[in-house]
Amino acid sequence: MARRGVVVASQVLALALVVLLPARGDAQRLLSIRLSGGLTPSASGNTFAYETGVHGQLAVEWERLLGRLGLRLDAFVHGLRRDPAGSALSPRTTVPGATASLVLPLARETKMLRPYLTAGGGTYRTELGGSGAEWHFGLSGGAGLELGVGRVHPFVEVRVHRVYDGATPRLVPVSVGLRF
């Protein structure tokens, strides 16, 4: 039930921000919404193995907030299944979280391509075995490529999330999405 409330709240927030976005043109856009999803493949070197899972993400991004740097606030959820070989994770577990990240456009962006790097930190909710769910600090970083096509910009992004709870594996989501 709580998960449904988070989904509804996220949808209401996204709709409100789309309606309230300033109309300044694509080149000068200061605020954008990003919706994405994809696969979370198993990361090599994990102590606790899991099979490839799925994830979804909603983000709000302020471009050129600090010179060339932008700020992105992400809310996401990863759905994972334990590898049959065993781990401290429940057989099926979700890892919701939220991060704040800096976004750095690389080199000179063109009208068609916008490569970027992102890095930041946040909080992740993990459930280990039967010990209950707890919130833990984590770091994330990654790279992406956005295509400048009209008002809606498709993108692909790869990130690494490291949760400091002693048991959650590194999450390495590969996302495909749209920026509005």
C-alpha positions in Angstrom: 0.0 0.0 0.0 2.8 2.4 0.9 4.5 1.7 -2.5 1.3 2.7 -4.3 1.2 6.0 -2.4 4.8 6.7 -3.5 3.9 6.0 -7.1 0.8 8.2 -7.0 2.8 11.0 -5.3 5.5 10.7 -7.9 2.9 11.0 -10.8 1.3 14.0 -9.2 4.7 15.7 -8.7 5.6 15.0 -12.4 2.4 16.3 -13.7 2.6 19.5 -11.5 6.2 20.2 -12.6 5.4 19.7 -16.3 2.5 22.2 -16.0 4.7 24.7 -14.2 7.8 24.4 -16.4 9.0 27.8 -17.6 8.6 28.2 -21.4 12.1 29.5 -22.3 12.9 27.4 -25.3 15.0 24.2 -25.5 18.4 25.8 -25.5 17.7 27.8 -22.4 15.6 25.3 -20.5 16.4 25.5 -16.8 14.1 22.8 -15.4 13.3 19.4 -16.9 11.7 16.1 -15.9 13.3 12.8 -16.7 11.4 9.4 -16.8 13.4 6.3 -17.3 13.7 2.6 -16.7 15.7 -0.4 -17.7 17.8 -3.3 -16.5 20.0 -3.6 -13.4 22.5 -6.3 -14.4 24.6 -8.2 -11.9 27.8 -6.3 -11.0 31.0 -8.3 -11.0 32.9 -8.5 -7.7 29.8 -8.4 -5.5 29.9 -10.4 -2.3 26.2 -11.1 -2.6 25.1 -12.1 -6.1 21.7 -11.3 -7.6 20.2 -11.9 -11.0 19.5 -9.1 -13.5 16.6 -7.0 -12.2 14.6 -4.0 -13.4 14.3 -0.4 -12.2 12.3 2.8 -12.8 13.3 6.4 -12.1 11.8 9.8 -11.9 14.1 12.9 -11.8 13.9 16.6 -11.8 17.0 18.4 -13.2 18.0 22.0 -13.1 20.5 22.8 -15.9 23.4 25.2 -15.6 22.6 25.9 -11.9 26.3 26.4 -11.0 28.0 27.6 -14.1 28.0 24.5 -16.4 27.0 22.2 -13.6 23.4 21.1 -13.2 21.6 19.6 -10.2 19.4 16.4 -10.5 17.1 15.0 -7.8 16.3 11.3 -8.5 13.7 9.0 -7.0 14.0 5.3 -8.1 13.2 1.7 -7.3 15.2 -1.4 -8.2 13.6 -4.8 -8.2 16.1 -7.6 -7.6 16.0 -11.4 -7.3 18.6 -13.3 -5.4 21.0 -15.6 -7.3 20.2 -19.2 -6.5 23.7 -19.6 -5.2 22.6 -17.6 -2.2 23.0 -14.2 -0.6 22.0 -12.1 2.4 19.3 -10.5 0.3 15.7 -11.7 0.5 14.7 -14.0 -2.5 12.9 -10.9 -4.0 13.7 -7.5 -2.8 13.2 -3.9 -3.8 15.7 -1.1 -3.2 14.0 2.3 -3.4 16.0 5.4 -3.0 16.6 9.1 -3.7 19.8 10.9 -4.7 21.0 14.4 -5.4 23.6 14.6 -8.1 25.7 17.1 -10.0 25.5 16.8 -13.8 28.5 17.9 -15.9 28.0 18.3 -19.7 31.1 17.0 -21.5 33.1 19.0 -23.9 31.0 21.1 -26.3 27.5 19.8 -26.6 25.9 19.9 -30.0 22.2 20.3 -30.9 22.0 16.6 -31.6 24.2 15.0 -28.9 24.7 15.9 -25.2 27.2 13.6 -23.4 27.4 14.1 -19.6 28.7 12.8 -16.3 26.8 12.6 -13.1 27.8 12.0 -9.4 26.2 12.4 -6.1 24.9 10.7 -3.0 21.6 9.8 -1.3 19.6 7.4 0.7 18.6 3.8 -0.1 16.1 1.6 1.7 17.4 -2.0 2.0 16.0 -5.1 3.5 18.4 -7.8 4.6 17.1 -11.3 5.2 14.4 -11.0 7.8 15.9 -8.0 9.7 13.5 -5.4 8.4 14.1 -2.5 6.1 16.4 0.3 7.0 17.6 3.5 5.2 21.4 3.7 4.4 23.7 6.3 2.8 25.1 5.6 -0.7 27.0 7.2 -3.5 26.3 7.1 -7.2 28.0 8.1 -10.4 27.7 7.5 -14.1 27.6 8.7 -17.7 24.9 9.3 -20.3 24.2 10.4 -23.8 21.1 12.5 -24.6 19.8 13.1 -28.1 18.4 16.6 -28.9 15.3 15.7 -30.9 12.5 18.3 -30.6 11.1 19.1 -27.2 11.3 15.5 -25.9 14.9 14.3 -25.5 15.6 10.5 -25.4 18.7 9.4 -23.5 20.6 6.4 -22.4 22.5 6.3 -19.1 24.7 3.9 -17.0 25.2 4.5 -13.3 26.8 2.7 -10.4 25.1 2.9 -7.0 27.1 1.9 -3.9 25.0 1.4 -0.8 26.9 1.5 2.5 24.9 -1.1 4.5 27.5 -3.9 4.4 25.3 -6.3 2.3 23.6 -4.7 -0.7 25.5 -5.4 -3.9 26.6 -2.6 -6.2 23.7 -1.6 -8.4 24.6 -0.9 -12.0 21.4 0.2 -13.8 21.3 0.7 -17.5 18.5 3.2 -18.2 16.7 4.4 -21.3 14.3 7.3 -20.9 12.9 10.7 -22.0 13.6 14.2 -20.8 10.8 16.7 -21.0 
